[in-house]
Amino acid sequence: MAGKAEQNVVIVGGGFAGPQIAKQLSKKLDPKRYNLILINSRSYAVSLPATVRLVVDAESRLEETSFVKLDRIYANGNGQTKVGIVTSIEAQPGVPGGAVVLANGERISYAVLILATGSKWSGPSGIPENEDDVLPFVDAWRQKFAKAKHVVIVGGGAVGIELAGEVKDLYPATTVLTNYATQTKKVTIVHGGNELINATYGSSLRKGLEKRLRARGVEFIFNEYIDDIPEPGVVGVTTRSGKHIPDADLVVSARGGRPNTDYVASLGEDALNGHGFVKIKPTMQLLNHPSIFAVGDIIDWAEQKQIAKLKWHAPVILANVVSFLNGVTPTKKYAGAPEMIVITNGRKGGMGYFGFLGGFTLGDWFAWLVKSRHFMVPHFRKDLGY
């Protein structure tokens, strides 16, 4: 890798936060002084919200639009995207600079390191890290959804709700009459709480989404858990309390993501909290490593993990990284962000929630306008230079 230790500004993760930080830093950093290096497991970013449609609906052809190359994000041609997986970080507490180590053994030094590796997902949202595995994974899920007669979705959060809506778009009625036989496609959501999503968002949204899904024939089992997802081909599943669903022939994990931070453990046990989130100061620097910053889903901050938070995270990171590189103590502090969410119910509907003005919801028309029709893929592409 070209350059001396003081020259590299390294960003790990090419989801939503990493490329946006890289794009903004490329405008601010002097290319004569700094190499900007974005390390990602694939050469392209994946629009994660769109995966619920990508894996259900082959006609959407979202693999052609929701995977976007990371080669147009650098303003002055002063950056590079490197395909690789970071397995550890070499750094001494309190000592600026260090290096990241990749799975292939390559070592890349940094003056500043920004961690933006997001969440790890299970089920159909768990897009493989290796590019060669991605399209076979997508095709396999499309076939599973097409063949299933009773889809049981484990988790009634945003992903589970949106997945149910996508299945209902393609297979709207519980019973579909064909020329030869009756084909049924049931959808059931199993959720650990007594209402969908979680209490952050208020009962109006939680009940409203349930009502909309019930109207489309989705069934619910609340206050229940499915601990083990059956192997493909196994029919029937039993909940933790012993309730049996005999005809479930596709059980899909839509559980929440967990922080993708295994590699950060190499900094020592005080770098992560008990749930794997990166401990940070309000300046978004790691507690004992002032030249390492963290952003997005992986930070140990009491807030819902969402792409929308980047609007509040990014200015703090950008200002503080530039200060740090200029030898000035970073002072800009993150103070949290309002909670808001838009959850789709297929292509034409859904609901939005906004946590200010006492909290309020908006319905199908609003969800369609901002998200349901295209999952914001055109906006995602434009942000990345396409």
Secondary structure per residue as TSV (DSSP state, phi and psi in degrees):
chain	resnum	aa	ss	phi	psi
A	1	M	-	360.0	129.5
A	2	A	-	-66.2	154.9
A	3	G	S	93.5	161.8
A	4	K	-	-90.5	172.4
A	5	A	G	-55.6	-37.5
A	6	E	G	-74.8	-5.4
A	7	Q	G	-94.2	-23.4
A	8	N	E	-90.9	129.2
A	9	V	E	-108.5	113.8
A	10	V	E	-109.7	131.5
A	11	I	E	-115.8	128.8
A	12	V	E	-106.5	117.2
A	13	G	-	117.0	123.4
A	14	G	-	-117.7	42.7
A	15	G	S	-84.2	-113.5
A	16	F	S	-94.6	-49.0
A	17	A	H	-69.0	-47.4
A	18	G	H	-54.5	-54.2
A	19	P	H	-63.1	-35.1
A	20	Q	H	-68.2	-40.3
A	21	I	H	-65.0	-43.0
A	22	A	H	-60.7	-43.3
A	23	K	H	-61.0	-45.2
A	24	Q	H	-71.1	-41.0
A	25	L	H	-65.6	-33.2
A	26	S	H	-63.0	-25.0
A	27	K	H	-80.4	-23.4
A	28	K	H	-100.3	-26.2
A	29	L	S	-91.8	141.8
A	30	D	-	-74.2	115.6
A	31	P	T	-63.4	-17.2
A	32	K	T	-76.1	-21.8
A	33	R	T	-104.5	-26.1
A	34	Y	-	-133.0	136.2
A	35	N	E	-93.5	128.9
A	36	L	E	-101.7	120.8
A	37	I	E	-125.1	118.8
A	38	L	E	-102.3	121.3
A	39	I	E	-105.2	124.9
A	40	N	E	-140.6	153.5
A	41	S	S	-72.1	-19.1
A	42	R	S	-127.9	160.5
A	43	S	S	-77.0	-7.1
A	44	Y	E	-127.9	158.5
A	45	A	E	-91.2	149.9
A	46	V	E	-111.7	129.1
A	47	S	-	-75.8	93.5
A	48	L	G	-58.3	-41.7
A	49	P	G	-55.9	-32.9
A	50	A	G	-73.7	-10.8
A	51	T	H	-63.5	-26.9
A	52	V	H	-64.6	-31.1
A	53	R	H	-85.2	-39.4
A	54	L	H	-52.5	-44.6
A	55	V	T	-86.0	-10.0
A	56	V	T	-101.9	-43.4
A	57	D	-	-112.9	101.9
A	58	A	G	-64.5	-32.0
A	59	E	G	-63.6	-24.5
A	60	S	G	-64.9	-26.3
A	61	R	-	49.4	36.1
A	62	L	G	-66.4	-18.1
A	63	E	G	-63.2	-19.8
A	64	E	G	-84.4	-20.4
A	65	T	T	-121.4	-28.6
A	66	S	S	-90.8	-2.7
A	67	F	E	-104.5	117.6
A	68	V	E	-124.1	124.4
A	69	K	E	-58.3	145.3
A	70	L	S	-100.3	49.2
A	71	D	S	-116.9	2.6
A	72	R	S	-123.2	22.0
A	73	I	-	-96.5	-8.8
A	74	Y	-	-96.3	118.5
A	75	A	T	-60.1	-45.0
A	76	N	T	-111.6	23.9
A	77	G	S	64.2	21.9
A	78	N	-	-103.7	30.8
A	79	G	E	-146.5	168.9
A	80	Q	E	-145.7	147.3
A	81	T	E	-101.9	126.4
A	82	K	E	-114.4	127.0
A	83	V	E	-84.8	120.5
A	84	G	-	178.4	169.5
A	85	I	-	-121.8	122.5
A	86	V	E	-77.8	126.2
A	87	T	E	-105.6	-21.7
A	88	S	E	-160.2	165.0
A	89	I	E	-121.8	133.0
A	90	E	E	-104.1	115.0
A	91	A	-	-158.9	148.5
A	92	Q	-	-104.5	135.4
A	93	P	T	-53.1	131.3
A	94	G	T	78.9	-10.6
A	95	V	-	-98.9	122.9
A	96	P	-	-67.9	152.5
A	97	G	-	79.1	172.8
A	98	G	E	164.2	-153.0
A	99	A	E	-152.1	154.7
A	100	V	E	-108.2	148.2
A	101	V	E	-114.5	129.8
A	102	L	E	-92.8	163.9
A	103	A	T	-59.2	-28.8
A	104	N	T	-84.9	4.6
A	105	G	S	94.5	-9.8
A	106	E	-	-67.8	144.7
A	107	R	E	-120.3	127.9
A	108	I	E	-122.3	120.4
A	109	S	E	-79.5	158.9
A	110	Y	E	-143.2	150.1
A	111	A	S	-91.8	-37.3
A	112	V	E	-134.4	139.5
A	113	L	E	-123.2	131.3
A	114	I	E	-119.4	121.0
A	115	L	E	-95.4	120.3
A	116	A	-	-142.4	49.1
A	117	T	-	-89.7	0.3
A	118	G	-	62.5	-153.9
A	119	S	E	-105.7	153.5
A	120	K	E	-99.7	132.6
A	121	W	-	-115.3	155.9
A	122	S	-	-107.4	174.7
A	123	G	G	66.3	-153.3
A	124	P	G	-67.0	-17.7
A	125	S	G	-83.1	-6.7
A	126	G	-	-84.6	64.2
A	127	I	-	-58.2	129.9
A	128	P	-	-61.2	151.2
A	129	E	S	-74.8	-32.4
A	130	N	S	-81.4	123.5
A	131	E	H	-54.5	-38.0
A	132	D	H	-64.3	-21.7
A	133	D	H	-91.1	-10.6
A	134	V	H	-68.7	-53.3
A	135	L	H	-66.7	-40.3
A	136	P	H	-58.9	-37.2
A	137	F	H	-63.1	-47.1
A	138	V	H	-62.9	-46.3
A	139	D	H	-61.5	-40.8
A	140	A	H	-61.3	-43.0
A	141	W	H	-66.4	-40.4
A	142	R	H	-59.2	-40.8
A	143	Q	H	-67.6	-38.6
A	144	K	H	-61.6	-45.8
A	145	F	H	-65.7	-37.5
A	146	A	H	-65.5	-38.4
A	147	K	H	-83.0	-25.0
A	148	A	-	-67.1	146.5
A	149	K	S	-102.3	-31.1
A	150	H	E	-135.2	105.3
A	151	V	E	-89.6	119.7
A	152	V	E	-108.0	118.9
A	153	I	E	-101.1	123.3
A	154	V	E	-94.8	105.0
A	155	G	-	118.2	119.2
A	156	G	-	-105.7	36.9
A	157	G	S	-85.9	-164.6
A	158	A	H	-58.1	-44.0
A	159	V	H	-64.0	-45.3
A	160	G	H	-62.3	-43.1
A	161	I	H	-63.1	-47.0
A	162	E	H	-66.7	-37.0
A	163	L	H	-62.1	-45.0
A	164	A	H	-58.8	-43.0
A	165	G	H	-62.1	-39.4
A	166	E	H	-68.0	-40.9
A	167	V	H	-63.0	-42.3
A	168	K	H	-67.4	-29.2
A	169	D	H	-62.2	-42.4
A	170	L	H	-81.9	-32.8
A	171	Y	S	-129.9	72.5
A	172	P	-	-64.3	-45.6
A	173	A	S	-88.5	151.7
A	174	T	S	-62.4	-37.5
A	175	T	E	-117.4	123.7
A	176	V	E	-113.5	119.3
A	177	L	E	-84.7	122.6
A	178	T	-	-107.9	179.7
A	179	N	S	-64.2	-25.5
A	180	Y	S	-109.2	-35.3
A	181	A	S	-157.1	172.9
A	182	T	E	-91.3	122.0
A	183	Q	E	-107.1	126.7
A	184	T	E	-112.6	146.9
A	185	K	-	-138.9	97.6
A	186	K	E	-89.6	151.2
A	187	V	E	-130.2	125.7
A	188	T	E	-127.2	134.9
A	189	I	E	-105.3	125.8
A	190	V	E	-103.9	121.9
A	191	H	E	-133.4	138.0
A	192	G	S	-70.5	-21.6
A	193	G	S	-94.6	-178.9
A	194	N	S	-96.1	-3.9
A	195	E	S	-139.7	160.4
A	196	L	S	-63.6	168.0
A	197	I	S	44.1	-134.9
A	198	N	-	-142.5	171.4
A	199	A	G	-65.8	-12.6
A	200	T	G	-53.5	-34.0
A	201	Y	G	-98.6	1.5
A	202	G	H	80.0	150.8
A	203	S	H	-69.1	-28.3
A	204	S	H	-60.6	-43.5
A	205	L	H	-70.0	-44.4
A	206	R	H	-64.8	-44.4
A	207	K	H	-72.3	-37.1
A	208	G	H	-62.1	-42.1
A	209	L	H	-68.1	-39.9
A	210	E	H	-59.9	-45.2
A	211	K	H	-61.0	-43.1
A	212	R	H	-64.4	-40.9
A	213	L	H	-71.1	-39.9
A	214	R	H	-59.1	-37.7
A	215	A	T	-63.1	-21.0
A	216	R	T	-98.6	6.6
A	217	G	T	92.5	6.4
A	218	V	-	-75.1	136.3
A	219	E	E	-105.2	161.3
A	220	F	E	-133.2	143.5
A	221	I	E	-126.5	107.3
A	222	F	E	-92.7	164.1
A	223	N	S	54.1	38.3
A	224	E	-	-138.7	157.9
A	225	Y	-	-134.1	146.8
A	226	I	-	-116.4	112.6
A	227	D	-	-79.8	-37.8
A	228	D	S	-120.8	124.1
A	229	I	-	-76.5	124.0
A	230	P	-	-63.1	153.2
A	231	E	-	-64.7	152.8
A	232	P	T	-55.7	138.0
A	233	G	T	96.4	-19.3
A	234	V	-	-79.7	130.6
A	235	V	-	-107.7	131.6
A	236	G	-	99.8	141.1
A	237	V	E	-148.5	149.6
A	238	T	E	-120.1	134.7
A	239	T	-	-77.1	171.5
A	240	R	T	-57.1	-37.7
A	241	S	T	-86.4	-0.8
A	242	G	S	104.3	4.6
A	243	K	-	-75.3	127.0
A	244	H	E	-100.7	135.0
A	245	I	E	-114.2	94.1
A	246	P	T	-68.6	-29.8
A	247	D	T	-100.8	8.8
A	248	A	-	-66.4	111.2
A	249	D	-	-110.9	-0.3
A	250	L	E	-145.9	109.8
A	251	V	E	-106.1	122.3
A	252	V	E	-116.6	126.0
A	253	S	E	-78.4	122.5
A	254	A	-	-124.9	31.6
A	255	R	-	-67.2	158.7
A	256	G	-	-61.6	161.2
A	257	G	-	-74.7	161.7
A	258	R	E	-121.3	151.8
A	259	P	E	-62.4	133.7
A	260	N	-	-87.2	76.3
A	261	T	-	-132.9	18.1
A	262	D	G	-53.9	-38.1
A	263	Y	G	-67.2	-21.8
A	264	V	G	-75.4	-20.9
A	265	A	G	-59.7	-21.4
A	266	S	G	-64.4	-15.1
A	267	L	G	-81.0	-6.6
A	268	G	-	110.5	165.2
A	269	E	T	-70.7	-16.2
A	270	D	T	-84.4	0.9
A	271	A	S	-80.5	-29.7
A	272	L	B	-119.9	151.7
A	273	N	-	-84.9	-177.0
A	274	G	T	-65.3	-16.2
A	275	H	T	-104.0	6.7
A	276	G	S	89.7	7.7
A	277	F	-	-84.9	148.5
A	278	V	B	-79.9	124.5
A	279	K	-	-74.5	128.0
A	280	I	B	-131.6	160.3
A	281	K	-	-84.4	167.7
A	282	P	T	-59.3	-19.6
A	283	T	T	-78.4	-0.3
A	284	M	S	70.1	17.5
A	285	Q	E	-90.6	150.5
A	286	L	E	-67.1	151.4
A	287	L	T	-54.9	-45.6
A	288	N	T	-112.5	9.2
A	289	H	E	-134.1	85.9
A	290	P	E	-63.2	-20.2
A	291	S	E	-93.3	7.5
A	292	I	E	-115.2	128.7
A	293	F	E	-117.4	155.7
A	294	A	E	-134.2	147.3
A	295	V	-	-146.4	153.1
A	296	G	G	86.4	-149.1
A	297	D	G	-60.6	-23.1
A	298	I	G	-84.3	-6.7
A	299	I	B	-80.8	144.9
A	300	D	-	-80.0	82.2
A	301	W	-	-140.8	136.8
A	302	A	S	-76.1	84.3
A	303	E	S	-157.5	160.0
A	304	Q	-	-70.1	140.9
A	305	K	-	-86.7	111.1
A	306	Q	-	-150.0	152.0
A	307	I	G	-57.9	-37.3
A	308	A	G	-58.8	-24.9
A	309	K	G	-65.8	-20.5
A	310	L	H	-58.1	-31.0
A	311	K	H	-59.2	-29.6
A	312	W	H	-96.0	-30.6
A	313	H	H	-71.1	-45.6
A	314	A	H	-57.8	-46.5
A	315	P	H	-60.5	-33.3
A	316	V	H	-67.9	-48.7
A	317	I	H	-59.6	-49.4
A	318	L	H	-60.8	-49.4
A	319	A	H	-61.6	-42.9
A	320	N	H	-74.6	-34.4
A	321	V	H	-65.1	-45.7
A	322	V	H	-62.0	-43.6
A	323	S	H	-57.6	-49.8
A	324	F	H	-58.8	-44.6
A	325	L	H	-65.7	-26.4
A	326	N	T	-88.7	6.6
A	327	G	T	78.8	16.4
A	328	V	-	-105.5	136.8
A	329	T	-	-64.1	124.9
A	330	P	-	-62.1	136.8
A	331	T	-	-126.8	-14.2
A	332	K	-	-72.6	130.4
A	333	K	-	-116.0	142.3
A	334	Y	-	-84.9	129.0
A	335	A	-	-117.2	15.8
A	336	G	-	96.3	174.9
A	337	A	-	-145.0	153.9
A	338	P	-	-65.9	148.6
A	339	E	-	-85.0	129.6
A	340	M	E	-151.5	153.8
A	341	I	E	-157.8	146.8
A	342	V	E	-124.4	123.8
A	343	I	E	-117.6	126.0
A	344	T	E	-82.8	158.5
A	345	N	-	-133.6	74.1
A	346	G	S	77.1	-166.8
A	347	R	S	-72.4	-23.1
A	348	K	S	-111.6	-2.8
A	349	G	-	-151.7	-166.5
A	350	G	E	136.6	-165.6
A	351	M	E	-147.8	153.6
A	352	G	E	-121.6	151.1
A	353	Y	E	-131.1	138.4
A	354	F	E	-129.4	125.7
A	355	G	-	-84.5	7.0
A	356	F	S	-102.3	175.2
A	357	L	T	52.7	37.8
A	358	G	T	82.3	-2.1
A	359	G	-	90.2	123.7
A	360	F	E	-147.5	160.1
A	361	T	E	-118.4	155.2
A	362	L	E	-128.0	154.6
A	363	G	-	-103.2	-150.4
A	364	D	H	-55.6	-45.6
A	365	W	H	-60.4	-43.7
A	366	F	H	-65.9	-44.7
A	367	A	H	-61.2	-40.6
A	368	W	I	-62.4	-45.3
A	369	L	I	-60.0	-46.0
A	370	V	I	-94.5	-24.1
A	371	K	I	-142.3	-48.1
A	372	S	I	-59.1	-38.6
A	373	R	T	-71.4	-30.2
A	374	H	T	-142.5	4.1
A	375	F	T	52.0	28.7
A	376	M	T	61.2	19.7
A	377	V	H	-61.4	-42.4
A	378	P	H	-58.4	-39.4
A	379	H	H	-66.3	-42.2
A	380	F	H	-59.7	-45.8
A	381	R	H	-63.2	-44.4
A	382	K	H	-62.6	-41.0
A	383	D	H	-59.1	-30.3
A	384	L	T	-98.5	12.3
A	385	G	T	91.2	12.6
A	386	Y	-	-115.3	360.0
